[in-house]
Every structure is written in structure tokens, then in C-alpha cells.
Amino acid sequence: MREPTKGLGEAHVGGSLTPRKALIVALILVVLSLIALITNTPLNNVALAQEEQVTATVLLKVVDFYGKALSDAIVEAYNASSPGRQLLYRAVSNSTGWAKLEVPNGTLCDIEIHWLDEEVLVGLIDNLTVTGNMTLEEPLRCWVCDLVVRASFEDGRPLVKGAVRLEGSSVGRGGDIVSFTRELTLNKSGICVAKGMPMNSSYVIEGFRPGVKEPFDRVRLARLNGTITVNLTCPYLTLVVSVVDEHMRPLEGVLVKAYDWGTGSLVDEGLTDEKGLVSLKVLFGVCQLKALKDGQLLAELEKPVAENGTWCYLMCILQNYSLKITVLDALGRPVPGLKVILVKGGQVLASSTTGPDGTVLFRGLGKGDLKVLVVLGGQTLAFMTIELARDTNIEVKLADRIYIAGSLVGLPGFLAALLTGLTALAVLLMAFLWSRVRSKGEFG
């Protein structure tokens, strides 16, 4: 029997490098080098490059329905091939309407245009294949235009100092319904313009006047087919006014005037009947009411009117002041038979004639400024202005007139006549005395 070879057994156990083992190691290194060389070949680099996606630039211009550039529009590109609508890129159009998208080359994509803060869908391009850097030749026309609102009164006059509210409803991102509101102010011509409104939206357009929460008119639009003008009309309504005193008793014969608060113009007026009622035609809005009796303002009220048959009370605080006027001549003596006229606000309030004691008494007067005129034969002899706030007695003195023998004469003429008479009397007296002196001399 042969003994086992110890050399091999020792090499395995001791780890000494034999020529045979060195050859095996060298062969392994050569194989590894070949593998590394193969993995770095140009063919493999091409494959890796094909795996990487190359980005392409897409330029497009967005405009409104009439070709005007849309700035600040949101432009989005979606992958049309992916089931989950993968967003590839999002951009915002500049002031000239241009937007730049960076999307993978060769992608089949959908481009959507969203408008306003609510991101309403207003434009769409389906299945656009991106083949390198490209500029779309035709602008993308979006469903956007202006909406004009004109407001007027029922008689055709333009409505100013009013407001318009637009409430729109449209399809937003992902098919959801979105709503938006715009508040506009009417100009001096009664017109306002809502710029850049989505055309594929439904609208409720309402007109408002100051002081009233309810709209004076409402118009509904299913959608816009282009720029249109919507007309809103402010109607006339019936207002019933009940005029009463402080004890709620009806007042007959009171003149009630209705002014439109927005324009300040007189709309209607009428006298109360035996029940203290008067029916007026006023404009939708705030109505300013004034109650007058014999030119005296008894009460005023601002009443919002938003529907036909509106009813309101107008409570009057009756003022019953008296005014006693005594007319005196330049010497302080009473003058009877003169006409005294009271004027308030440019209108004659009352008139009367002085009695034997030179006085005249007016009753039932209201508070306020009065002009007192003293007249004789169409000629104003004196006037004065007073502020009546209580029962009052005044004296009006005719500085250049005196009352003699039932007649009123001018003081300058009277003095001239008196001086002439005195002069003549003095001459006669002197002549008489001279004649007496001469006669005594002759008989002396």
C-alpha cells in the first residue's frame, strides 16, 4: 500500500503558494478583466443612454376668444399614455401669453389651460406628440371673453352709484364644480366690464343700490358665446306713507315729497287724505321722505324700498309757535294798515295787516329762519330776518317814515315841508312886525 502524498496535504493545510495555484489565480484575474472590459463597451453605453429620457421644450401662446394674449394663465402638460394622468410640467403664461413647457421627448401628452384663481378649465390640446423642441404655430384660443353689464332706471336714465355682483359656476380641475364671485362698480354711464370671464360657465348677475341688501334686478346666463352686454333695470315701486302726529293721529293735507337718495332728484309727491295716507311711486333703493305743511318741514325719513306695497309711518312733531309783530314809525308810534308778509325758504308762509295798535299776530309757525317784510302799496318799507325757536314778540321800526293824520309820510319830505312852512311863517311874522314898527313911526 502507497502512503498518501504529504506535499499536497501540507499545501492545503499550510496555505503555501504552489506554481499550479498561481496559475489558477492568474486565470481568474484574466477572466475578471475580460468581464469588466465587456461591461464598458460602447454598445452598453448606448443602451444606458436609451434608458435615460431626453427633455424637449414646447413653446405655445395662449389667447382669449378674440385673440388677445392671456397673461398669468396656468399651462399644464399631462402624460396621456399613463392611466393616472401624470403631471409632467406646469408653467404660467407671461404678459404676451407665451408659456414654456419642459416635457420628455417622444411623450404623448395633453395640455390644459386653467384660468383665474379658481383654476377654471378654459383650453385643451389632446394627444400632442412631442418630437423634440417645438413651437406650436397656432395660438391656443381659450374660452375667455369680457362680460359687459349696463344698468339703468325704468325711464332709461343710467344708474350710477350702484354695484354689480357676478356669481359664476364652472368645471374646475379634475371635473369638480368650482364657483367664483366678482364685485364691480358702475361708472357714470351706468356700465361696468368684467374682463376675462370663462365662457364655459353659468352666471347669475345681480344689480345693487346703496342701502338695500336685495338686488334690484337679476339675470341668469347658461354660458357665454362671446362678449355680450347684459341689461339690468331698476324699477319703480309703490310706497304707501302714513303721516301721523306724535299721538299717532292721522294728519290730513300734509304734502309728502319723495327724493331718490342715490341721485337726490324728486321722484314723486302727494297730499295725505283724511286717513293720513298717500301713495307714491319711488325707485327701488333708499327713498328720502319729507313731510311739509304750509311750507314748514314737519318730519323727514330715509326708507329702504325693495318691493311693491312697502308701508311706512312718518311721525310729525307739530310746532305751534306764535309771532307778534309791532310796526312803529320813526317816532315810535304804531302804524296801522300795513301789510306784513312772512317768507320761509323763498316761499310766502303767511301774510296779514296791522291793526289799530300797529300789531299783527301769526300762529302755528314752525321752527326756523323767517324773513319779515313790511309792505305798503307794493313797496317794501322794511324787512328783517329772525330765527324762530319759541313764541316771539318783535318790533319793526320804519326809520324814515312817520304816521300823521292817518297817513304815512316820508320823514325827509315831512322835515322839508316843515322847514318850508316854518320859513314862510317866519317871513310873515317878520313882515307883520315890520309893518307894526313902521306904523308906529308914522303916527309917533
VOPAGU-2260 file (C-alpha; in pm, 1 decimal, decimal comma):
REM VOPAGU-2260
SITE   aa  ch    i         X         Y         Z
SITE  MET   A    0       0,0       0,0       0,0
SITE  ARG   A    1     121,8     351,4    -105,1
SITE  GLU   A    2     133,3     620,7     152,3
SITE  PRO   A    3     -63,5     942,4      91,6
SITE  THR   A    4     124,1    1227,8     -68,6
SITE  LYS   A    5     205,6    1469,4     206,7
SITE  GLY   A    6     303,2    1761,7     -14,1
SITE  LEU   A    7     -49,9    1828,4    -128,8
SITE  GLY   A    8    -187,9    1775,4     212,2
SITE  GLU   A    9      59,4    2019,3     361,1
SITE  ALA   A   10      -6,4    2280,7      95,1
SITE  HIS   A   11    -376,8    2273,9     163,4
SITE  VAL   A   12    -325,3    2289,0     534,1
SITE  GLY   A   13     -39,9    2533,1     545,9
SITE  GLY   A   14    -158,2    2765,6     255,3
SITE  SER   A   15     177,7    2776,6      69,7
SITE  LEU   A   16     156,8    2903,8    -295,7
SITE  THR   A   17     246,3    2640,4    -549,0
SITE  PRO   A   18     300,4    2706,0    -921,6
SITE  ARG   A   19     -24,2    2533,4   -1002,4
SITE  LYS   A   20    -225,2    2753,8    -766,1
SITE  ALA   A   21     -60,3    3067,5    -900,7
SITE  LEU   A   22    -165,0    2970,6   -1249,7
SITE  ILE   A   23    -526,2    2928,4   -1138,0
SITE  VAL   A   24    -528,7    3272,8    -971,8
SITE  ALA   A   25    -384,9    3433,9   -1285,6
SITE  LEU   A   26    -653,2    3275,0   -1499,1
SITE  ILE   A   27    -925,8    3407,6   -1265,3
SITE  LEU   A   28    -785,6    3762,8   -1287,8
SITE  VAL   A   29    -779,3    3747,7   -1666,7
SITE  VAL   A   30   -1143,0    3635,1   -1676,6
SITE  LEU   A   31   -1248,0    3920,3   -1442,9
SITE  SER   A   32   -1064,9    4175,2   -1659,0
SITE  LEU   A   33   -1242,1    4049,7   -1969,4
SITE  ILE   A   34   -1578,0    4078,3   -1796,3
SITE  ALA   A   35   -1503,2    4437,6   -1689,7
SITE  LEU   A   36   -1393,7    4525,8   -2041,6
SITE  ILE   A   37   -1710,9    4382,2   -2189,1
SITE  THR   A   38   -1932,5    4580,2   -1949,2
SITE  ASN   A   39   -1765,1    4908,7   -2056,6
SITE  THR   A   40   -1815,9    4864,6   -2430,3
SITE  PRO   A   41   -1984,2    5146,0   -2639,6
SITE  LEU   A   42   -2283,9    4920,5   -2705,1
SITE  ASN   A   43   -2365,5    4913,0   -2335,9
SITE  ASN   A   44   -2327,5    5292,0   -2310,7
SITE  VAL   A   45   -2581,7    5330,3   -2592,5
SITE  ALA   A   46   -2824,2    5110,9   -2405,8
SITE  LEU   A   47   -2787,3    5320,5   -2093,4
SITE  ALA   A   48   -2837,3    5638,4   -2292,1
SITE  GLN   A   49   -3155,3    5495,1   -2438,2
SITE  GLU   A   50   -3281,3    5429,7   -2087,9
SITE  GLU   A   51   -3232,4    5798,3   -1998,3
SITE  GLN   A   52   -3520,3    6028,1   -2111,4
SITE  VAL   A   53   -3426,6    6339,0   -2313,4
SITE  THR   A   54   -3623,4    6659,7   -2224,1
SITE  ALA   A   55   -3776,8    6869,0   -2502,7
SITE  THR   A   56   -3900,6    7229,7   -2487,6
SITE  VAL   A   57   -4252,5    7310,6   -2606,9
SITE  LEU   A   58   -4346,1    7677,4   -2662,6
SITE  LEU   A   59   -4708,2    7782,6   -2704,3
SITE  LYS   A   60   -4911,1    8103,2   -2685,6
SITE  VAL   A   61   -5249,0    8124,1   -2513,8
SITE  VAL   A   62   -5506,1    8386,3   -2617,9
SITE  ASP   A   63   -5867,6    8466,0   -2534,1
SITE  PHE   A   64   -6165,8    8408,0   -2761,7
SITE  TYR   A   65   -6079,7    8715,5   -2969,9
SITE  GLY   A   66   -5704,4    8655,9   -2994,6
SITE  LYS   A   67   -5589,4    8879,5   -2710,3
SITE  ALA   A   68   -5294,1    8741,6   -2512,9
SITE  LEU   A   69   -5378,5    8581,3   -2179,1
SITE  SER   A   70   -5122,2    8651,7   -1910,2
SITE  ASP   A   71   -5094,8    8457,7   -1584,4
SITE  ALA   A   72   -5278,8    8158,4   -1726,9
SITE  ILE   A   73   -5179,7    7822,0   -1581,5
SITE  VAL   A   74   -5048,8    7585,1   -1851,7
SITE  GLU   A   75   -5007,6    7216,8   -1759,2
SITE  ALA   A   76   -4883,0    6914,8   -1953,0
SITE  TYR   A   77   -5007,4    6565,4   -1861,7
SITE  ASN   A   78   -4884,5    6226,2   -1979,9
SITE  ALA   A   79   -5168,7    6098,7   -2198,6
SITE  SER   A   80   -5024,0    5745,3   -2200,4
SITE  SER   A   81   -5028,6    5695,6   -1824,5
SITE  PRO   A   82   -5359,2    5593,8   -1667,4
SITE  GLY   A   83   -5311,0    5821,2   -1366,5
SITE  ARG   A   84   -5281,1    6149,8   -1560,7
SITE  GLN   A   85   -4925,6    6212,6   -1453,7
SITE  LEU   A   86   -4840,9    6583,1   -1439,5
SITE  LEU   A   87   -4528,2    6640,5   -1646,1
SITE  TYR   A   88   -4484,6    7014,9   -1622,3
SITE  ARG   A   89   -4661,3    7329,1   -1502,8
SITE  ALA   A   90   -4597,7    7684,3   -1627,0
SITE  VAL   A   91   -4758,0    8030,1   -1617,2
SITE  SER   A   92   -4800,9    8239,9   -1930,7
SITE  ASN   A   93   -4616,4    8571,9   -1942,4
SITE  SER   A   94   -4753,9    8915,9   -2029,7
SITE  THR   A   95   -4752,8    8828,7   -2401,6
SITE  GLY   A   96   -4933,8    8498,7   -2345,6
SITE  TRP   A   97   -4633,3    8270,7   -2407,0
SITE  ALA   A   98   -4558,7    7968,7   -2189,4
SITE  LYS   A   99   -4265,5    7723,4   -2195,5
SITE  LEU   A  100   -4307,4    7356,5   -2108,7
SITE  GLU   A  101   -4026,8    7106,3   -2043,9
SITE  VAL   A  102   -4153,6    6753,9   -2119,0
SITE  PRO   A  103   -3983,0    6422,3   -2206,4
SITE  ASN   A  104   -3913,3    6387,7   -2576,6
SITE  GLY   A  105   -4144,2    6148,0   -2755,3
SITE  THR   A  106   -4419,3    6182,2   -2496,4
SITE  LEU   A  107   -4785,9    6174,7   -2592,1
SITE  CYS   A  108   -4931,9    6448,2   -2372,6
SITE  ASP   A  109   -5245,1    6651,9   -2304,1
SITE  ILE   A  110   -5211,6    7027,0   -2244,4
SITE  GLU   A  111   -5467,1    7206,7   -2027,9
SITE  ILE   A  112   -5516,0    7580,2   -1968,7
SITE  HIS   A  113   -5661,1    7689,2   -1634,7
SITE  TRP   A  114   -5777,8    8043,8   -1563,7
SITE  LEU   A  115   -5843,5    8266,4   -1260,9
SITE  ASP   A  116   -5757,4    8188,2    -901,0
SITE  GLU   A  117   -6017,4    7910,4    -907,6
SITE  GLU   A  118   -5827,7    7745,7   -1197,2
SITE  VAL   A  119   -6125,1    7705,5   -1429,0
SITE  LEU   A  120   -6052,2    7488,9   -1734,5
SITE  VAL   A  121   -6066,5    7717,8   -2040,3
SITE  GLY   A  122   -5843,6    7548,3   -2300,9
SITE  LEU   A  123   -5726,7    7199,4   -2404,0
SITE  ILE   A  124   -5498,6    7020,1   -2651,8
SITE  ASP   A  125   -5543,0    6641,0   -2669,8
SITE  ASN   A  126   -5278,4    6384,9   -2767,7
SITE  LEU   A  127   -4989,6    6611,5   -2860,8
SITE  THR   A  128   -4681,2    6408,4   -2955,6
SITE  VAL   A  129   -4361,1    6583,3   -2852,2
SITE  THR   A  130   -4092,2    6533,9   -3115,8
SITE  GLY   A  131   -3802,2    6739,9   -2992,5
SITE  ASN   A  132   -3802,1    7112,5   -2926,1
SITE  MET   A  133   -4111,6    7260,3   -3086,8
SITE  THR   A  134   -4317,9    7580,2   -3108,0
SITE  LEU   A  135   -4687,3    7548,6   -3176,3
SITE  GLU   A  136   -4763,5    7759,6   -3481,5
SITE  GLU   A  137   -5122,9    7844,7   -3394,2
SITE  PRO   A  138   -5207,6    8015,4   -3061,7
SITE  LEU   A  139   -5427,6    7816,3   -2832,0
SITE  ARG   A  140   -5759,6    8004,6   -2827,8
SITE  CYS   A  141   -5922,0    7974,7   -2486,0
SITE  TRP   A  142   -6285,3    8007,9   -2381,4
SITE  VAL   A  143   -6235,8    8350,4   -2222,9
SITE  CYS   A  144   -6406,8    8682,2   -2309,4
SITE  ASP   A  145   -6538,5    9001,1   -2146,9
SITE  LEU   A  146   -6883,4    9047,1   -1997,2
SITE  VAL   A  147   -7043,4    9394,4   -2010,7
SITE  VAL   A  148   -7321,2    9498,4   -1770,6
SITE  ARG   A  149   -7535,8    9809,0   -1826,3
SITE  ALA   A  150   -7773,6    9928,0   -1552,4
SITE  SER   A  151   -8048,2   10187,1   -1600,0
SITE  PHE   A  152   -8363,7   10314,6   -1437,8
SITE  GLU   A  153   -8703,7   10220,4   -1572,8
SITE  ASP   A  154   -8724,9   10553,8   -1754,8
SITE  GLY   A  155   -8396,7   10485,8   -1937,1
SITE  ARG   A  156   -8162,3   10706,1   -1733,6
SITE  PRO   A  157   -7825,8   10542,5   -1650,0
SITE  LEU   A  158   -7796,5   10412,6   -1296,4
SITE  VAL   A  159   -7495,1   10546,8   -1110,5
SITE  LYS   A  160   -7367,9   10480,7    -758,3
SITE  GLY   A  161   -7456,3   10114,7    -794,0
SITE  ALA   A  162   -7275,8    9780,7    -783,9
SITE  VAL   A  163   -7290,0    9454,0    -978,5
SITE  ARG   A  164   -7213,8    9108,0    -844,3
SITE  LEU   A  165   -7131,7    8815,0   -1074,6
SITE  GLU   A  166   -7152,6    8460,3    -942,1
SITE  GLY   A  167   -7004,6    8205,7   -1181,2
SITE  SER   A  168   -7007,8    7826,0   -1175,0
SITE  SER   A  169   -6783,1    7611,7   -1393,3
SITE  VAL   A  170   -6584,4    7290,1   -1425,4
SITE  GLY   A  171   -6252,0    7303,1   -1247,1
SITE  ARG   A  172   -5958,6    7072,7   -1203,0
SITE  GLY   A  173   -6044,6    6706,4   -1215,2
SITE  GLY   A  174   -6403,4    6774,4   -1322,2
SITE  ASP   A  175   -6504,4    6934,5    -993,3
SITE  ILE   A  176   -6754,2    7220,9    -993,1
SITE  VAL   A  177   -6594,5    7548,1    -883,5
SITE  SER   A  178   -6763,9    7879,9    -806,4
SITE  PHE   A  179   -6626,3    8231,7    -824,2
SITE  THR   A  180   -6760,1    8579,8    -746,8
SITE  ARG   A  181   -6672,7    8920,6    -885,3
SITE  GLU   A  182   -6778,5    9259,9    -741,6
SITE  LEU   A  183   -6792,3    9551,6    -987,1
SITE  THR   A  184   -6882,9    9921,3    -960,4
SITE  LEU   A  185   -7094,2   10104,1   -1216,5
SITE  ASN   A  186   -6935,4   10409,9   -1376,9
SITE  LYS   A  187   -7102,2   10744,9   -1452,9
SITE  SER   A  188   -7264,3   10589,2   -1759,4
SITE  GLY   A  189   -7410,2   10300,6   -1558,4
SITE  ILE   A  190   -7170,6   10047,9   -1717,6
SITE  CYS   A  191   -6913,1    9804,0   -1580,8
SITE  VAL   A  192   -6698,5    9543,9   -1758,4
SITE  ALA   A  193   -6594,2    9206,7   -1616,3
SITE  LYS   A  194   -6276,3    9124,1   -1805,5
SITE  GLY   A  195   -6158,2    8771,9   -1882,4
SITE  MET   A  196   -6461,5    8568,3   -1783,0
SITE  PRO   A  197   -6471,0    8192,2   -1855,3
SITE  MET   A  198   -6716,8    8126,6   -2137,5
SITE  ASN   A  199   -6799,5    7771,1   -2035,5
SITE  SER   A  200   -6952,4    7891,9   -1707,8
SITE  SER   A  201   -7303,9    7968,1   -1593,5
SITE  TYR   A  202   -7364,6    8309,2   -1437,2
SITE  VAL   A  203   -7602,4    8486,1   -1203,1
SITE  ILE   A  204   -7570,7    8864,7   -1246,0
SITE  GLU   A  205   -7728,2    9093,6    -983,8
SITE  GLY   A  206   -7750,9    9471,4    -952,5
SITE  PHE   A  207   -7746,6    9651,6    -617,4
SITE  ARG   A  208   -7810,8   10003,9    -490,5
SITE  PRO   A  209   -7659,1   10151,6    -171,3
SITE  GLY   A  210   -7850,6   10087,1     147,9
SITE  VAL   A  211   -8050,6    9786,6      21,8
SITE  LYS   A  212   -7933,5    9426,5      56,2
SITE  GLU   A  213   -8172,0    9287,1    -205,0
SITE  PRO   A  214   -8081,5    9314,5    -576,4
SITE  PHE   A  215   -8294,6    9542,3    -790,9
SITE  ASP   A  216   -8260,2    9303,5   -1087,8
SITE  ARG   A  217   -8119,6    8956,3   -1160,1
SITE  VAL   A  218   -8018,5    8787,5   -1487,7
SITE  ARG   A  219   -7910,6    8424,0   -1538,6
SITE  LEU   A  220   -7684,3    8305,3   -1822,1
SITE  ALA   A  221   -7624,4    7940,2   -1910,5
SITE  ARG   A  222   -7291,5    8017,2   -2081,5
SITE  LEU   A  223   -7119,5    8283,5   -2289,8
SITE  ASN   A  224   -7093,7    8262,2   -2667,2
SITE  GLY   A  225   -6877,6    8572,5   -2683,5
SITE  THR   A  226   -6868,0    8920,7   -2536,9
SITE  ILE   A  227   -7226,0    9028,1   -2464,4
SITE  THR   A  228   -7400,0    9314,4   -2283,9
SITE  VAL   A  229   -7638,1    9229,5   -2001,1
SITE  ASN   A  230   -7901,8    9493,8   -1918,9
SITE  LEU   A  231   -8023,0    9543,0   -1562,2
SITE  THR   A  232   -8327,3    9763,1   -1491,8
SITE  CYS   A  233   -8405,9    9942,4   -1166,2
SITE  PRO   A  234   -8788,4    9953,5   -1136,6
SITE  TYR   A  235   -9038,3   10194,7    -985,3
SITE  LEU   A  236   -9220,6   10062,2    -679,2
SITE  THR   A  237   -9525,6   10171,4    -480,0
SITE  LEU   A  238   -9462,9   10321,5    -136,3
SITE  VAL   A  239   -9754,8   10390,8      99,2
SITE  VAL   A  240   -9681,9   10658,9     360,9
SITE  SER   A  241   -9893,3   10707,3     672,2
SITE  VAL   A  242   -9842,4   11055,6     819,1
SITE  VAL   A  243   -9931,4   11085,6    1188,5
SITE  ASP   A  244   -9865,2   11321,1    1478,3
SITE  GLU   A  245   -9681,7   11231,9    1797,8
SITE  HIS   A  246  -10002,3   11071,3    1929,1
SITE  MET   A  247  -10035,3   10852,5    1614,9
SITE  ARG   A  248  -10333,2   11052,3    1489,4
SITE  PRO   A  249  -10355,1   11084,4    1109,3
SITE  LEU   A  250  -10273,1   11421,1     955,9
SITE  GLU   A  251  -10469,7   11533,6     653,2
SITE  GLY   A  252  -10343,3   11771,8     386,5
SITE  VAL   A  253   -9974,0   11717,5     453,3
SITE  LEU   A  254   -9751,2   11737,6     145,9
SITE  VAL   A  255   -9515,5   11438,1     125,2
SITE  LYS   A  256   -9218,5   11458,1    -112,0
SITE  ALA   A  257   -9010,9   11154,0    -209,8
SITE  TYR   A  258   -8648,5   11201,6    -317,4
SITE  ASP   A  259   -8422,0   10929,7    -452,7
SITE  TRP   A  260   -8129,2   10900,1    -211,3
SITE  GLY   A  261   -7885,6   10788,2    -479,9
SITE  THR   A  262   -7947,4   11076,4    -721,9
SITE  GLY   A  263   -8106,5   11339,4    -497,0
SITE  SER   A  264   -8383,3   11401,7    -750,5
SITE  LEU   A  265   -8750,9   11448,3    -662,8
SITE  VAL   A  266   -8932,9   11131,4    -770,6
SITE  ASP   A  267   -9292,7   11188,4    -658,1
SITE  GLU   A  268   -9508,7   11393,6    -422,2
SITE  GLY   A  269   -9865,3   11395,2    -294,7
SITE  LEU   A  270  -10108,5   11517,3     -26,4
SITE  THR   A  271  -10233,3   11292,0     251,1
SITE  ASP   A  272  -10604,3   11205,4     259,4
SITE  GLU   A  273  -10838,1   11210,2     559,3
SITE  LYS   A  274  -10669,8   10893,0     684,5
SITE  GLY   A  275  -10325,9   11048,7     662,0
SITE  LEU   A  276  -10227,0   10820,7     372,7
SITE  VAL   A  277  -10053,6   10896,5      44,7
SITE  SER   A  278   -9931,0   10652,7    -223,8
SITE  LEU   A  279   -9608,8   10740,2    -406,2
SITE  LYS   A  280   -9416,2   10590,8    -697,8
SITE  VAL   A  281   -9049,7   10568,2    -598,8
SITE  LEU   A  282   -8738,5   10397,8    -731,4
SITE  PHE   A  283   -8600,6   10076,0    -587,9
SITE  GLY   A  284   -8348,6   10183,0    -324,6
SITE  VAL   A  285   -8337,3   10425,3     -35,7
SITE  CYS   A  286   -8611,1   10688,3     -50,0
SITE  GLN   A  287   -8582,2   11016,0     139,9
SITE  LEU   A  288   -8924,8   11137,5     256,1
SITE  LYS   A  289   -9015,8   11490,3     366,6
SITE  ALA   A  290   -9348,9   11598,3     517,3
SITE  LEU   A  291   -9443,3   11966,9     484,0
SITE  LYS   A  292   -9737,5   12177,9     594,7
SITE  ASP   A  293   -9766,4   12541,0     480,2
SITE  GLY   A  294   -9401,3   12527,1     381,1
SITE  GLN   A  295   -9299,0   12403,6     725,8
SITE  LEU   A  296   -9092,1   12085,1     744,5
SITE  LEU   A  297   -9269,1   11855,3     988,8
SITE  ALA   A  298   -9066,4   11536,1     950,5
SITE  GLU   A  299   -8821,7   11353,2     726,3
SITE  LEU   A  300   -8721,1   10988,8     696,7
SITE  GLU   A  301   -8494,3   10762,2     490,9
SITE  LYS   A  302   -8676,6   10442,2     395,1
SITE  PRO   A  303   -8528,9   10145,3     200,6
SITE  VAL   A  304   -8779,0   10028,7     -62,0
SITE  ALA   A  305   -8722,4    9684,9    -217,1
SITE  GLU   A  306   -9073,5    9564,0    -304,1
SITE  ASN   A  307   -9412,6    9690,5    -414,8
SITE  GLY   A  308   -9654,3    9798,4    -146,0
SITE  THR   A  309   -9390,0    9893,9     109,4
SITE  TRP   A  310   -9554,8   10071,5     402,8
SITE  CYS   A  311   -9400,5   10321,1     643,2
SITE  TYR   A  312   -9504,8   10568,5     913,0
SITE  LEU   A  313   -9391,7   10929,3     905,2
SITE  MET   A  314   -9435,1   11080,0    1250,3
SITE  CYS   A  315   -9458,6   11459,3    1261,2
SITE  ILE   A  316   -9376,6   11669,9    1564,8
SITE  LEU   A  317   -9609,7   11965,9    1525,1
SITE  GLN   A  318   -9459,9   12303,9    1618,2
SITE  ASN   A  319   -9707,5   12576,8    1712,4
SITE  TYR   A  320   -9510,1   12892,1    1777,4
SITE  SER   A  321   -9661,0   13241,8    1769,0
SITE  LEU   A  322   -9501,7   13557,4    1634,6
SITE  LYS   A  323   -9631,1   13905,1    1731,1
SITE  ILE   A  324   -9502,9   14190,4    1517,5
SITE  THR   A  325   -9547,8   14559,6    1602,0
SITE  VAL   A  326   -9477,1   14815,5    1330,5
SITE  LEU   A  327   -9365,4   15159,5    1453,3
SITE  ASP   A  328   -9288,5   15479,2    1270,4
SITE  ALA   A  329   -8970,5   15683,2    1312,4
SITE  LEU   A  330   -9114,9   15848,6    1622,1
SITE  GLY   A  331   -9201,7   15515,1    1782,8
SITE  ARG   A  332   -9575,7   15538,4    1723,4
SITE  PRO   A  333   -9776,3   15233,9    1598,1
SITE  VAL   A  334   -9871,7   15231,3    1231,7
SITE  PRO   A  335  -10198,1   15056,7    1132,5
SITE  GLY   A  336  -10298,6   14930,1     789,7
SITE  LEU   A  337   -9961,3   14796,8     673,6
SITE  LYS   A  338   -9922,7   14450,9     517,8
SITE  VAL   A  339   -9677,7   14215,1     691,0
SITE  ILE   A  340   -9550,9   13912,0     496,4
SITE  LEU   A  341   -9361,3   13609,6     632,7
SITE  VAL   A  342   -9125,7   13429,8     392,0
SITE  LYS   A  343   -8953,3   13096,1     459,6
SITE  GLY   A  344   -8722,6   12917,9     219,2
SITE  GLY   A  345   -8814,7   13153,6     -62,9
SITE  GLN   A  346   -9187,5   13083,1     -24,3
SITE  VAL   A  347   -9456,3   13306,3     126,1
SITE  LEU   A  348   -9562,5   13143,0     450,1
SITE  ALA   A  349   -9831,7   13385,7     569,4
SITE  SER   A  350   -9943,1   13749,8     549,2
SITE  SER   A  351  -10166,1   13985,5     749,0
SITE  THR   A  352  -10240,9   14357,5     806,9
SITE  THR   A  353  -10151,0   14555,8    1117,4
SITE  GLY   A  354  -10439,4   14658,4    1341,1
SITE  PRO   A  355  -10510,5   14994,2    1505,7
SITE  ASP   A  356  -10232,4   14926,9    1755,1
SITE  GLY   A  357   -9986,6   14855,7    1472,5
SITE  THR   A  358   -9958,1   14485,3    1558,6
SITE  VAL   A  359  -10016,9   14158,8    1374,8
SITE  LEU   A  360  -10015,1   13807,7    1524,8
SITE  PHE   A  361   -9916,9   13485,5    1345,7
SITE  ARG   A  362   -9984,6   13142,9    1499,8
SITE  GLY   A  363   -9894,1   12783,1    1416,6
SITE  LEU   A  364   -9545,7   12862,5    1295,5
SITE  GLY   A  365   -9260,7   12614,3    1288,4
SITE  LYS   A  366   -8901,1   12644,7    1394,1
SITE  GLY   A  367   -8658,5   12805,0    1151,2
SITE  ASP   A  368   -8543,0   13124,1     984,1
SITE  LEU   A  369   -8811,1   13370,9     875,0
SITE  LYS   A  370   -8792,8   13691,2     673,0
SITE  VAL   A  371   -9039,0   13962,6     780,3
SITE  LEU   A  372   -9144,1   14214,8     513,3
SITE  VAL   A  373   -9349,8   14532,5     577,0
SITE  VAL   A  374   -9522,0   14641,4     256,2
SITE  LEU   A  375   -9735,8   14938,6     150,9
SITE  GLY   A  376   -9882,0   14951,1    -198,7
SITE  GLY   A  377   -9630,1   14704,9    -337,8
SITE  GLN   A  378   -9335,4   14894,7    -187,2
SITE  THR   A  379   -9125,4   14728,5      80,3
SITE  LEU   A  380   -9083,0   14971,2     367,8
SITE  ALA   A  381   -8874,6   14749,5     596,5
SITE  PHE   A  382   -8754,5   14392,1     637,3
SITE  MET   A  383   -8570,5   14183,5     890,9
SITE  THR   A  384   -8469,3   13818,7     941,4
SITE  ILE   A  385   -8532,3   13627,8    1262,4
SITE  GLU   A  386   -8472,8   13273,6    1386,8
SITE  LEU   A  387   -8794,4   13143,6    1535,8
SITE  ALA   A  388   -8746,4   12886,2    1810,9
SITE  ARG   A  389   -9020,3   12987,7    2057,8
SITE  ASP   A  390   -9311,0   13231,9    2096,5
SITE  THR   A  391   -9165,5   13566,6    1998,1
SITE  ASN   A  392   -9255,8   13940,0    2000,6
SITE  ILE   A  393   -9063,4   14177,0    1774,9
SITE  GLU   A  394   -9081,9   14542,7    1668,7
SITE  VAL   A  395   -9017,7   14665,7    1318,4
SITE  LYS   A  396   -8935,1   15036,0    1306,0
SITE  LEU   A  397   -8979,4   15245,9     994,1
SITE  ALA   A  398   -8675,0   15468,4    1029,7
SITE  ASP   A  399   -8770,1   15714,6     753,5
SITE  ARG   A  400   -9149,6   15725,7     790,5
SITE  ILE   A  401   -9386,5   15893,4    1030,3
SITE  TYR   A  402   -9759,7   15845,8    1074,7
SITE  ILE   A  403   -9954,9   16172,1    1067,4
SITE  ALA   A  404  -10328,4   16220,7    1043,3
SITE  GLY   A  405  -10392,4   15869,9     919,4
SITE  SER   A  406  -10122,2   15884,7     653,9
SITE  LEU   A  407   -9770,7   15755,6     639,7
SITE  VAL   A  408   -9528,8   16010,8     504,8
SITE  GLY   A  409   -9158,9   16009,7     447,7
SITE  LEU   A  410   -8954,1   16174,8     718,2
SITE  PRO   A  411   -8724,1   16370,5     481,4
SITE  GLY   A  412   -9020,9   16514,4     291,4
SITE  PHE   A  413   -9200,1   16595,9     612,3
SITE  LEU   A  414   -8898,3   16776,5     751,5
SITE  ALA   A  415   -8853,1   16968,3     426,8
SITE  ALA   A  416   -9218,6   17070,7     426,6
SITE  LEU   A  417   -9198,4   17163,4     792,8
SITE  LEU   A  418   -8888,9   17372,9     731,8
SITE  THR   A  419   -9056,7   17543,6     437,8
SITE  GLY   A  420   -9362,9   17616,1     645,7
SITE  LEU   A  421   -9159,0   17749,2     932,9
SITE  THR   A  422   -8959,9   17966,5     697,0
SITE  ALA   A  423   -9276,5   18105,4     543,4
SITE  LEU   A  424   -9421,8   18163,5     887,2
SITE  ALA   A  425   -9106,4   18342,3     994,4
SITE  VAL   A  426   -9120,8   18564,3     686,3
SITE  LEU   A  427   -9482,5   18650,6     752,7
SITE  LEU   A  428   -9405,9   18720,1    1113,5
SITE  MET   A  429   -9117,8   18947,0    1023,4
SITE  ALA   A  430   -9332,4   19127,4     768,8
SITE  PHE   A  431   -9603,9   19174,4    1026,4
SITE  LEU   A  432   -9363,4   19305,9    1283,0
SITE  TRP   A  433   -9203,2   19541,0    1030,1
SITE  SER   A  434   -9537,0   19678,4     934,2
SITE  ARG   A  435   -9618,1   19742,2    1300,3
SITE  VAL   A  436   -9290,8   19921,4    1351,7
SITE  ARG   A  437   -9348,1   20146,0    1051,7
SITE  SER   A  438   -9698,9   20224,9    1154,0
SITE  LYS   A  439   -9587,8   20335,0    1499,2
SITE  GLY   A  440   -9319,7   20557,1    1345,9
SITE  GLU   A  441   -9566,2   20734,0    1120,5
SITE  PHE   A  442   -9807,4   20815,1    1399,5
SITE  GLY   A  443   -9544,9   20893,2    1654,7
